[in-house]
Each structure stands twice: as C-alpha cells, then as structure tokens.
Amino acid sequence: MERNITLIALFAALCAVLSTVPQIHLPMGVPITAQSLGVMLCGIVLGAKRGALAVLLYMAVAAMGLPILSGGRGGLAPFVGPTAGFIWGWPVAAFVTGLIMERWRASVAPVALVAAAVGCILVLYPFGIVGLWLHATQSTALPTIAAGMAVFLPGDLIKAGLAALIAQSLFRARPQSLLSRT
Amino acid sequence: MIALTSPIRTPWHRIPPGPKLLALIALTAVAMAVSGPLPLALLLLALLACYTVGGGRFLRHGLAMLRPLLPLVVVLMGWHLILRAPEAGAVMVLRIAVAMGAANLVTMTTRLDAMIALITKVARPLSHLLPPKALALAIALMIRFVPVMAARHLAARDAWRARSARRAGWRVVPPVLLGTLDDADRVAEALRARGGMS
C-alpha cells in the first residue's frame, strides 16, 4: 500500500518534471513537448492500474492550480481548452499502454514501442479530436479535424521510440525496475 | 514552486471553491451550447468585467496567464479564414476564450489548500476504494517530490555535460528513473516505519 502510493506520487512528479523540458519546434512549427512521454512512461514502467492512477494524480494536482502542464500551464483552464480532449484521454492512454506491457511478454523494446504508440496515438487521438470538435461549430466536419491531427503524428512517433529506448535501457540496467513486467 | 493563486485579494476569493466550480461547469456548458458569435462576445465582455472587479493589476495578471493560448488562437483563426468560414472561426476562438478565461478566474481566486480540501471531500463516497488519507498523502508526496526530481534531472544533465559536448536528450532519463524507483522504496519503508497507512 505505502509502496504503491509512493510509486504513484513519484511518477506523477516525473510527469510534472518532464513537462518543464523546453518545447522543440518541428519544421512546420508544431511544438513537441515531453508531456506525453511522461504518460507513456507511467504506463510502461508502472503497468495499467498504477500508471493510470499516477496520471490522474498529476492531472488533479495540475487542476488544483500548480503550473505543471507543458509550457508552465496549470489550473482549470487547460481542462476546458481546445486541447482538453488530450488531457482527459491521458489516464486511458496510460492504462492501455500498461495493459499491453503487462500482457504481451515479448522482448521489451518492440513491445514498449507498440504499447506507447497504441496508447498515446490510437487511443489518445480520438479523445483529442472530440475535444477540439466540441469547440468547433457544426460546419467544421469531424474528418477535417482528424486530418489536422496528422501534424502531431511525427512528434508522437518520435516519443514512442524514445519511450521504447528508455524502457530497454531500464530493463538492461535492472530487469525488476519494469514493474509492469513483475 | 508557486501556485497560480493571485496574491491580489478580490471579492471572488471569499466565495468557497464548491460553488465556483459548479458555476464554471455551468458557464462552460452554456458556451458550448451557444453557437452565435454575438452572445459569446457578450459572455466574454461579462467575464472581463468580472476580472476588472479585482482591479487593473489583477486583470493584467489574468491576461498574462492566458497568453500561451495566443499562437493556437491565431492558427485556428487563420485556418478558418483560409476555409472562408470567418464566423465559425470567431465562434471557436470566442468559446475557447470564454471557457479558459472563466477557468483561469477560478484558479486565480482559489487557494491550493481549499482545492485539496474540496478534492478529498468529493472523493469521500469512494472511500472504500480510495481512502481519503491515501489521496491526501499522495498529493502531498507528489508536490514535495517535484523539486526533488527536478534536482535529480538537473544533476544527471550536468554530469552528462561534464563528459560530452553533445546534448543529453533522452539518455539522462533512465538513470533519473532508476534513482526515482530507489527513492520510492526508501520513502515507502520510512512511511511503514512511522506507522504506515493503518
């Protein structure tokens, strides 16, 4: 019990720290933040349940008014803004990522890559698309918004690759550190 | 770490967080339901008036907190102009401004301890799944650990820079994570030694 609470709190803190990593701008001007890398790592390292709880704790503390979302944002405003859909989707994304890590016992790096990509792209994007669509008017069609999401795709694929590299080197250094696999 | 609560006292600070959050939910729902630019603009003006109650400095402070939103608003508006749908673009931008402005006002006028108290109160029906004590402990631990982790990350990055001219990038994350997992074990042990959650 105590161990699970501290693990959840520490990974929520990790998400907060990763969100302070400065943004990188892709050539098209789309910002990449390390924000969703934290969500991926919560699922990959902690597994489904604890990973989702860590992300929920991170969201709760951000909503209470600490500036720990990317770009120093915080408070309630990001939870109703245009990118709010992504934020609400995080715990589900972390859960799915963790579930794949737990159930698919193949070698670490490829499984982590697939888990992060499925969780933070396949599962997360629909949340983000609906979130943006709620702000748009009826005349803006859902497919148009979905196509607009393509600009985030390269960044998220890079991050899934990084998450897999990190998982691999954690496993090499200390196999039992991947708690989703124990 | 500084909370986003404004040090400038306003009448809004005196309203308890529960009613403020309910009003925010209602206002956001209204903003999503209304689809004409004029009523949304009126809503935004009313919201600005609410900020002005706190004085000029409070208003400027509030607008500064919403500035990170500006690039996105410009992109959205530009995209709608290309699509020749300026009205749809205006509605979208106004909705974002109303929802985020109102949420920001609640954040700026509510103290962190009041928010934590509200969350533990709201979570009480879930107490057999999630003990309120555990929730409060997790929140406190996390807030305490953000600066600790940031320091760990900086130390790992400095160590990298001392050895290499290249950027550290993701390579400092695994050692930071391993250290974090060790921290978790030690903190859990210390909590148990002091009586734990029982």
Interface residues (C-beta under 8 A of the other chain):
Chain A: M1 E2 R3 I5 T6 L7 I8 A9 L10 F11 A12 A13 L14 A16 V17 T20 L41 V45 L57 Y58 A60 V61 A63 M64 G65 L66 P67 I68 G71 G72 R73 G74 G75 L76 A77 P78 F79 V80 G81 P82 T83 L134 H135 A136 T137 Q138 S139 T140 G148 L162 L165 I166 S169 L170 A173 R174 S177
Chain B: M1 I2 A3 L4 T5 L21 L24 T28 M32 S35 M65 L66 P68 L69 L72 L76 W79 H80 A85 E87 A88 V91 M92 R95 I96 A99 M100 G101 A102 A103 N104 V106 T107 M108 T110 L112 M115 I116 I119 A134 L137 A138 I139 L141 M142 I143 F145 V146 V148 M149 A150 H153 W170 V173 P174 V176 L177 L178 T180 L181 D183 A184 D185 V187 A188 L191 R192 G196 M197
